[in-house]
Amino acid sequence: MAMKTRTQSGLLLTLVLSITGCGLVGIYCLVAGRFGRLEERILVTTALFAASAILGLASALVWERKRWQPIGPVGIAAAAMALVFVLPLVWVDRAAWGATLPTRRFLEKAGGVAWVWAVALPLIGLTALARLERAYLLVRTATVEAAVLLAALASYEIVWGPVRIYERAFGVLGILCACGFIALPILDRVSMLHKREAARSVELKLSLICPRCSTTQVLPVGRSRCAKCRLLINVEIEEELCPGCGYFLCGLVGIYCLVAGLFGPLEERILVTTVLFVASAILGLASALVWERKRWQPIGPVGLAAAAMALVFVLPLVWVDHAAWGATLPTRRFLEKGGGAAWVWAVALPLIGLTALARLERGYRWVRTATIVATVLLAALETFEILGGHFRINECAFGVLGVLCACGFIALPILDRVSMLHKREAARSVELKLSLTCPRCSTTQVLPVGRSRCAKCRLLINVEIEEDLCPRCGYSLYRLESAACPECGLALTDSLAGAPHPETHSA
């Protein structure tokens, strides 16, 4: 476990440095108006490091969860090999290879194959983390099979040349993979909602001892607080499911167009409409998640409304020809402007809201603030431009804001992961455990914080402890006995201050 944690920490550090380098080079090129061969190589190199680190992190997550081994370590090795093979191609000109041109061709083919599997393996491994109901398991099976077949065909074509197979088969497999990888996290969310409702319907509860104040109590499955010290405890129960069947829904129009060779105005409109519905649903789900977690209201419901309005504004533009508007052309222009502004905020609001879910340490919170400021400013400027205004600002400012937003939204989940690793190590250093009674077999036992199984019935129980932080400076209030924050001096309420040491109370 320590090795896996060190691997993740190294990959996270590489990714943060790569994103920082990409952002700085991009901003320099935009401000200075200079983009030569050297800047291009630096930008490509940092982008390659960032991509390799992201793929390595995904594989490390699969490795840590012990799913479908050895996909995790093999995926990390593939990402490292892909980086090693491609870097000489970036920094050495073609003319400089001379007699070693076969070596360059070998690096091109090996690098292409390595990148194909560096992308395919973590994607396949991450599907194992989806906690699906029985009816949805076939979606995962079909997605994995399509991804393996597509990666194998792509590798064969890179190494030995074109495959004697109808080219549309690549398109069909690509559509199946894209639809599957989009659908799986959504189906995971649906399955979790169903499990939560089922747990509520039977009032699933368990008895446990609070690790902070040692108070024995009965808490429901889900997020709740200790009745005495108000420690936030999140308990998840994951029941194992039997293999079964399900359904696959997405990409039918695209597959039909590829197979039949037809792509007229009707097929185009149907395809655009389905894409719009999918995009609106994804943005709405993100806003609903923010709303459910009760973070930064009313961003959640406003984001849902913006996604619905964006869909309503744009659909008439898709299905009604430009010539058919006639005297109602101003109405079309209104829909174009209203739809553009609605889509801007339908994207911006859930992104801003999701930043509130990042559990950051105090030293990283300025990244969230800078990202939100850049996002709001960029969305406001884009809305002003769409509605017909012409803002007197250099166009490179839009590029700078876009780079800041992109780097921030990539960095925040990484910093969240770093913070969680630090908290996990801190919890492990004090051996934070709690005593609870299994809700399935009623066995009382002591389990560590995190994912573990009941010693008797093997039920998977995930326990998360979220310590309260000072509302002003973010200082951890764990084991704090004073009535004021020792960092900034803020007076604290009784529910936060004065929590007794765990070892000073017995169960």
PEJO-V55845 format. One record per backbone hydrogen bond with DSSP energy under -0.5 kcal/mol. CO is the residue of the C=O (numbers start at 1). NH is the residue of the N-H. E is the energy in kcal/mol with one decimal. If there is no record, write none. Layout:
co & nh & e
CO & NH & E
CO & NH & E
This chain:
co & nh & e
1 & 5 & -2.2
2 & 6 & -2.5
3 & 7 & -2.4
4 & 8 & -2.3
5 & 9 & -2.5
6 & 10 & -2.5
7 & 11 & -2.3
8 & 12 & -2.8
9 & 13 & -2.4
10 & 14 & -2.3
11 & 15 & -2.4
12 & 16 & -2.6
13 & 17 & -2.4
14 & 18 & -2.3
15 & 19 & -2.7
16 & 20 & -2.4
17 & 21 & -2.5
18 & 22 & -2.8
19 & 23 & -2.7
20 & 24 & -2.5
21 & 25 & -2.5
22 & 26 & -2.7
23 & 27 & -2.6
24 & 28 & -2.5
25 & 29 & -2.6
26 & 30 & -2.0
27 & 31 & -2.7
28 & 32 & -3.0
29 & 33 & -1.3
29 & 34 & -0.5
36 & 40 & -2.1
37 & 41 & -2.2
38 & 42 & -2.5
39 & 43 & -2.6
40 & 44 & -2.6
41 & 45 & -2.6
42 & 46 & -2.5
43 & 47 & -2.2
44 & 48 & -2.5
45 & 49 & -2.5
46 & 50 & -2.4
47 & 51 & -2.7
48 & 52 & -2.7
49 & 53 & -2.4
50 & 54 & -2.5
51 & 55 & -2.4
52 & 56 & -2.4
53 & 57 & -2.5
54 & 58 & -2.2
55 & 59 & -2.1
56 & 60 & -2.5
57 & 61 & -2.3
58 & 62 & -1.7
59 & 63 & -2.4
60 & 64 & -2.7
61 & 65 & -2.0
62 & 66 & -0.5
62 & 67 & -1.8
63 & 66 & -0.9
68 & 71 & -1.9
70 & 74 & -2.0
71 & 75 & -2.5
72 & 76 & -2.0
73 & 77 & -2.2
74 & 78 & -2.4
75 & 79 & -2.2
76 & 80 & -2.1
77 & 81 & -2.6
78 & 82 & -2.4
79 & 83 & -1.6
80 & 84 & -2.2
81 & 85 & -2.5
82 & 86 & -1.6
83 & 87 & -2.0
84 & 88 & -0.7
86 & 89 & -0.7
86 & 90 & -1.3
87 & 90 & -0.6
87 & 91 & -1.9
88 & 92 & -1.7
91 & 93 & -0.5
93 & 96 & -0.7
94 & 97 & -1.3
94 & 98 & -0.6
97 & 100 & -2.4
98 & 101 & -1.2
100 & 103 & -0.7
100 & 104 & -1.4
101 & 105 & -2.2
102 & 106 & -2.4
103 & 107 & -2.4
104 & 108 & -2.5
105 & 109 & -2.4
106 & 110 & -3.1
107 & 111 & -2.7
108 & 112 & -2.2
109 & 113 & -2.5
110 & 114 & -2.7
111 & 115 & -2.5
112 & 116 & -2.0
113 & 117 & -2.2
114 & 118 & -2.3
115 & 119 & -1.6
116 & 120 & -2.3
117 & 121 & -2.4
118 & 122 & -0.5
119 & 123 & -1.4
120 & 124 & -2.7
121 & 125 & -2.8
122 & 126 & -2.7
123 & 127 & -1.2
124 & 128 & -0.6
125 & 128 & -1.2
126 & 129 & -1.3
127 & 130 & -1.0
130 & 132 & -1.3
133 & 136 & -1.6
133 & 137 & -0.5
134 & 137 & -1.1
135 & 247 & -0.7
136 & 139 & -1.0
136 & 140 & -0.9
137 & 141 & -2.0
138 & 142 & -2.7
139 & 143 & -2.2
140 & 144 & -2.6
141 & 145 & -2.3
142 & 146 & -2.4
143 & 147 & -2.4
144 & 148 & -2.6
145 & 149 & -2.4
146 & 150 & -2.5
147 & 151 & -2.5
148 & 152 & -2.4
149 & 153 & -2.5
150 & 154 & -2.5
151 & 155 & -2.4
152 & 156 & -2.3
153 & 157 & -2.3
154 & 158 & -2.1
155 & 159 & -2.1
156 & 160 & -2.9
156 & 161 & -0.5
157 & 161 & -1.2
163 & 165 & -2.4
166 & 169 & -2.2
167 & 170 & -1.1
167 & 171 & -1.0
168 & 172 & -2.5
169 & 173 & -2.7
170 & 174 & -2.6
171 & 175 & -2.4
172 & 176 & -2.5
173 & 177 & -2.5
174 & 178 & -2.7
175 & 179 & -2.8
176 & 180 & -2.4
177 & 181 & -2.8
178 & 182 & -1.6
179 & 183 & -2.5
180 & 184 & -2.5
181 & 185 & -0.6
182 & 186 & -0.8
183 & 187 & -3.0
184 & 188 & -2.5
185 & 189 & -1.9
186 & 190 & -2.4
187 & 191 & -2.7
188 & 192 & -2.2
189 & 193 & -2.0
190 & 194 & -2.3
191 & 195 & -2.5
192 & 196 & -2.4
193 & 197 & -2.3
194 & 198 & -2.4
195 & 199 & -2.5
196 & 200 & -2.3
197 & 201 & -2.3
198 & 202 & -1.3
199 & 204 & -2.4
200 & 203 & -1.0
204 & 221 & -2.0
206 & 219 & -2.5
207 & 437 & -2.5
208 & 210 & -0.5
208 & 217 & -2.4
210 & 214 & -1.9
214 & 216 & -0.5
215 & 210 & -2.1
217 & 208 & -2.8
217 & 219 & -0.5
219 & 206 & -2.4
222 & 224 & -0.5
222 & 235 & -2.0
224 & 233 & -3.3
226 & 230 & -1.2
231 & 226 & -2.1
231 & 233 & -0.6
232 & 466 & -2.4
233 & 224 & -2.3
233 & 235 & -0.5
234 & 464 & -2.7
235 & 222 & -1.7
236 & 238 & -0.5
236 & 462 & -2.6
237 & 239 & -0.7
238 & 460 & -0.9
251 & 255 & -2.7
252 & 256 & -2.5
253 & 257 & -2.5
254 & 258 & -2.1
255 & 259 & -2.7
256 & 260 & -2.9
257 & 261 & -1.3
257 & 262 & -0.5
264 & 268 & -2.4
265 & 269 & -2.4
266 & 270 & -2.5
267 & 271 & -2.6
268 & 272 & -2.7
269 & 273 & -2.6
270 & 274 & -2.4
271 & 275 & -2.2
272 & 276 & -2.5
273 & 277 & -2.5
274 & 278 & -2.4
275 & 279 & -2.8
276 & 280 & -2.7
277 & 281 & -2.5
278 & 282 & -2.5
279 & 283 & -2.4
280 & 284 & -2.5
281 & 285 & -2.5
282 & 286 & -2.1
283 & 287 & -2.2
284 & 288 & -2.6
285 & 289 & -2.2
286 & 290 & -1.8
287 & 291 & -2.4
288 & 292 & -2.8
289 & 293 & -2.1
290 & 295 & -1.8
291 & 294 & -1.0
296 & 299 & -2.0
298 & 302 & -2.1
299 & 303 & -2.5
300 & 304 & -2.0
301 & 305 & -2.2
302 & 306 & -2.3
303 & 307 & -2.2
304 & 308 & -2.1
305 & 309 & -2.7
306 & 310 & -2.5
307 & 311 & -1.6
308 & 312 & -2.3
309 & 313 & -2.6
310 & 314 & -1.7
311 & 315 & -2.0
312 & 316 & -0.7
314 & 317 & -0.6
314 & 318 & -1.3
315 & 319 & -2.0
316 & 320 & -1.7
319 & 321 & -0.5
321 & 324 & -0.5
321 & 325 & -0.5
322 & 325 & -1.0
325 & 328 & -2.4
326 & 329 & -1.3
328 & 331 & -0.8
328 & 332 & -1.4
329 & 333 & -2.3
330 & 334 & -2.4
331 & 335 & -2.4
332 & 336 & -2.5
333 & 337 & -2.5
334 & 338 & -3.2
335 & 339 & -2.8
336 & 340 & -2.2
337 & 341 & -2.5
338 & 342 & -2.4
339 & 343 & -2.4
340 & 344 & -2.0
341 & 345 & -2.0
342 & 346 & -2.3
343 & 347 & -1.5
344 & 348 & -2.3
345 & 349 & -2.5
346 & 350 & -0.5
347 & 351 & -1.3
348 & 352 & -2.6
349 & 353 & -2.8
350 & 354 & -2.6
351 & 355 & -1.1
352 & 356 & -0.6
353 & 356 & -1.2
354 & 357 & -1.3
355 & 358 & -1.0
358 & 360 & -1.3
361 & 364 & -1.7
361 & 365 & -0.5
362 & 365 & -1.0
364 & 367 & -1.3
364 & 368 & -0.8
365 & 369 & -1.9
366 & 370 & -2.6
367 & 371 & -2.3
368 & 372 & -2.5
369 & 373 & -2.4
370 & 374 & -2.3
371 & 375 & -2.3
372 & 376 & -2.7
373 & 377 & -2.3
374 & 378 & -2.4
375 & 379 & -2.8
376 & 380 & -2.5
377 & 381 & -2.3
378 & 382 & -2.5
379 & 383 & -2.4
380 & 384 & -2.2
381 & 385 & -2.2
382 & 386 & -2.5
383 & 387 & -2.2
384 & 389 & -2.3
385 & 388 & -1.2
389 & 391 & -0.5
391 & 393 & -2.1
394 & 397 & -1.9
394 & 398 & -0.5
395 & 398 & -0.9
395 & 399 & -1.3
396 & 400 & -2.6
397 & 401 & -2.6
398 & 402 & -2.5
399 & 403 & -2.5
400 & 404 & -2.5
401 & 405 & -2.6
402 & 406 & -2.7
403 & 407 & -2.7
404 & 408 & -2.4
405 & 409 & -2.8
406 & 410 & -1.6
407 & 411 & -2.4
408 & 412 & -2.4
409 & 413 & -0.6
410 & 414 & -0.8
411 & 415 & -2.9
412 & 416 & -2.5
413 & 417 & -1.9
414 & 418 & -2.4
415 & 419 & -2.7
416 & 420 & -2.3
417 & 421 & -2.3
418 & 422 & -2.3
419 & 423 & -2.4
420 & 424 & -2.6
421 & 425 & -2.4
422 & 426 & -2.2
423 & 427 & -2.7
424 & 428 & -2.7
425 & 429 & -2.0
426 & 430 & -1.1
427 & 432 & -2.2
428 & 431 & -0.9
432 & 449 & -1.7
434 & 447 & -2.5
435 & 209 & -2.4
436 & 438 & -0.5
436 & 445 & -2.7
438 & 442 & -1.8
442 & 444 & -0.5
443 & 438 & -2.2
445 & 436 & -2.7
445 & 447 & -0.5
447 & 434 & -2.3
450 & 463 & -2.2
452 & 461 & -3.2
454 & 458 & -1.2
459 & 454 & -2.1
459 & 461 & -0.6
460 & 238 & -2.2
461 & 452 & -2.3
461 & 463 & -0.6
462 & 236 & -2.6
463 & 450 & -1.7
464 & 234 & -2.7
464 & 466 & -0.5
465 & 467 & -0.7
466 & 232 & -1.1
468 & 477 & -2.2
470 & 474 & -1.8
475 & 470 & -2.3
477 & 480 & -1.8
480 & 499 & -0.8
482 & 498 & -0.7
483 & 492 & -2.7
485 & 489 & -2.0
490 & 485 & -2.6
493 & 496 & -1.2
493 & 497 & -2.9
501 & 504 & -1.1
502 & 505 & -1.1
